Amino acid sequence: SPTSSLRIVWDVISVLMLSYDLITIPLSVFDIPDNMLSMVMEWFTLVFWSSDMLLSCITSYVDQGSLVTNIRTIMRNYLKTWFALDCIVVLPEWVFKALEW
């Protein structure tokens, strides 16, 4: 449910992760040396946003005042709305991670 306490906590964490990304991504142009915290946060944010994509496929939503709980409808809606943008943001990060190995 989009109003469950678990979903609200997830959304609060999303705001924190977005804030972190908004600060750290522009700073990456300065080639600041990595430290343990930055490496952990880099992985944490990548896994978090990837998990968010999966959760978006199964989280019900409200459409014209009605709660939509059908998984196929939820997935179709996600694919039509946020999926492309999420892929544009998350997939290159996984590619960069794979190339680092």
Rosetta blueprint (number, residue, H / E / L):
1 S L
2 P L
3 T L
4 S L
5 S H
6 L H
7 R H
8 I H
9 V H
10 W H
11 D H
12 V H
13 I H
14 S H
15 V H
16 L H
17 M H
18 L H
19 S H
20 Y H
21 D H
22 L H
23 I H
24 T H
25 I H
26 P H
27 L H
28 S H
29 V H
30 F H
31 D L
32 I L
33 P L
34 D L
35 N L
36 M H
37 L H
38 S H
39 M H
40 V H
41 M H
42 E H
43 W H
44 F H
45 T H
46 L H
47 V H
48 F H
49 W H
50 S H
51 S H
52 D H
53 M H
54 L H
55 L H
56 S H
57 C L
58 I L
59 T L
60 S L
61 Y E
62 V E
63 D E
64 Q L
65 G L
66 S E
67 L E
68 V E
69 T L
70 N L
71 I H
72 R H
73 T H
74 I H
75 M H
76 R H
77 N H
78 Y H
79 L H
80 K H
81 T L
82 W L
83 F H
84 A H
85 L H
86 D H
87 C H
88 I H
89 V H
90 V H
91 L H
92 P H
93 E H
94 W H
95 V H
96 F H
97 K H
98 A H
99 L H
100 E H
101 W L
